[in-house]
Amino acid sequence: MSERKVLSKYYPPDFDPASITRTRVPKSTGPKVITVRLMAPFSMKCTYCGEYIYKGRKFNARKETTDEKYYSIAIYRFYIRCTRCSGEITFKTDPKNMDYECERGAKRNFEPWRTENGGKEESEEERLDRLEREEEEKNVMVELETKTMDAKREMQIADALDEIRTRNARNERVGREGGEGVIGVRDEKDEERQRIEREDEEAARRAFMTEAGEKVRRIGEEDEVPSLTVSASTVSDLSLGGEKARDKALMPPPTFKRAPKKKKDFAAALGIKKKPALV
């Protein structure tokens, strides 16, 4: 194992490369044989020892290309050995039936063609008739499935149309009934708004009228008190009552101007006397 991956080999001192001659082996004239790894294509029973070999068991087999052909399809033969007695078992491909055919060394446990025609091989005409019947049955099933799908689709469309008609009728009925209600509610809202506007106008008219029914006028620029303004509170007082309210309206508005604060003289309190100015 230590010399398995080395790059240089040991050559003895008496090694002579000229003594090695190149030999040519003649090519084999028989069928081409290669070694392949495969699984048993069917379950079988060995005829030598009676060992059962199940389908899917792996073997190192020899693959041979035969001279037989089926419609230009090559037929291959495989050689395996029994796992118990090492007896040789041979089987080959069967492209006609899309299966394998056991030749010698073993017996197949189940052959599907035994159930049809009593094990007799069918002719070309029988095979064509069988394929036509299968195709017709397949077409009948496809046609039946298509009809079923069409019927389901028509039922779904009819259900959808009924639902749309019902919804449209309900919307139309609700719209017709709701339109009259909306018009009535709109008229009530307009009347309420007009009533509120009339009340506001009457309150404003009363606010600018005196007890005698005279309208309160603004004081112009030629009046004695140019800065006199009438506020909303004075107008309400005028509307409520007499000479007191009139005098209150003629009073000047208050001013919020800040008056300068006089500074206190702390010099006399501290005993400091100021000298008189010389000039």
C-alpha positions, 0 to 999 in steps of 0.5 A, spaced: 500 500 500 505 504 501 507 504 493 500 505 490 501 513 489 509 514 489 511 517 482 518 513 482 519 505 482 525 501 484 529 498 478 534 493 480 541 494 478 541 488 472 534 491 469 535 491 461 529 495 458 531 492 451 529 485 454 522 487 454 518 486 447 512 489 445 507 484 443 500 484 439 494 480 441 490 479 435 483 482 435 477 477 437 473 475 431 467 473 436 461 478 439 463 484 443 463 482 450 464 488 456 463 487 463 457 491 466 453 492 473 446 491 472 440 489 476 436 482 475 430 485 471 425 479 473 425 474 479 427 467 477 429 460 480 436 457 479 435 450 475 442 448 478 440 449 486 433 452 486 436 458 489 431 464 488 433 470 485 429 476 486 428 482 482 433 488 483 439 484 485 445 487 483 450 483 479 457 484 475 455 481 468 458 480 461 454 484 456 454 481 449 452 484 442 448 478 438 447 478 431 440 478 432 436 484 430 428 486 431 427 492 426 434 495 426 434 494 434 440 490 437 439 485 441 443 484 447 445 477 451 447 478 459 451 472 463 450 472 470 452 467 476 447 464 481 449 467 488 449 460 491 452 455 486 455 460 481 451 457 476 451 461 469 444 464 468 443 467 461 438 472 458 437 477 453 433 483 451 426 482 448 424 489 444 418 486 441 415 485 447 419 490 451 421 485 456 427 480 457 427 473 455 430 468 460 435 463 456 438 458 460 440 456 467 434 459 471 426 459 470 422 465 470 417 466 476 412 470 472 411 471 465 406 476 463 404 473 456 402 467 459 395 470 461 394 472 454 392 467 448 394 461 453 401 463 452 401 463 444 405 468 440 400 473 437 401 475 429 402 481 426 395 482 425 393 480 432 397 485 435 395 491 430 388 489 432 389 489 439 393 496 438 387 499 434 382 496 440 386 500 445 387 506 441 379 506 440 378 505 448 383 510 450 379 515 445 372 513 448 375 515 455 378 521 453 371 523 449 368 521 456 372 526 460 372 532 455 364 531 455 364 531 463 369 537 463 364 541 458 358 539 463 362 542 469 364 548 466 357 549 463 354 548 470 359 553 473 357 558 468 350 558 469 351 558 477 355 565 475 350 568 471 344 566 476 348 570 481 350 576 477 342 576 475 340 576 483 345 581 485 343 586 479 336 585 481 338 586 488 342 593 487 336 595 482 331 594 488 335 598 493 337 603 489 330 605 487 328 605 494 334 608 497 333 614 491 327 616 494 329 616 501 336 620 499 331 625 496 327 626 502 333 626 507 336 632 502 330 636 503 330 636 510 337 638 511 336 644 506 330 646 510 334 645 517 340 649 514 335 655 511 331 655 518 338 656 522 340 662 517 334 665 518 335 665 526 342 667 525 340 673 521 334 675 526 339 675 532 344 679 528 338 684 526 336 685 534 343 685 536 344 692 532 337 695 534 336 699 540 330 699 544 326 704 541 327 700 534 333 705 531 339 702 528 346 703 531 350 707 527 358 707 527 361 713 529 365 717 523 371 721 523 368 728 524 365 725 531 369 728 538 371 721 539 375 718 533 378 712 537 371 710 539 369 703 537 363 699 539 364 691 541 360 685 540 359 686 548 357 693 548 352 692 542 349 686 546 348 691 552 345 696 548 340 691 545 338 689 553 338 696 556 338 703 557 342 709 559 347 705 563 349 701 557 349 707 552 354 711 557 358 704 557 358 704 550 361 711 550 367 710 554 374 710 551 377 703 551 382 701 556 390 702 554 395 697 556 401 701 555 407 700 560 408 706 564 416 708 566 417 706 574 420 712 578 427 710 581 428 711 588 434 715 591 437 711 596 443 716 597 440 720 603 438 713 607 446 712 606 448 718 609 451 721 602 451 728 601 451 730 594 456 736 592 452 742 589 454 743 582 459 749 581 457 751 574 
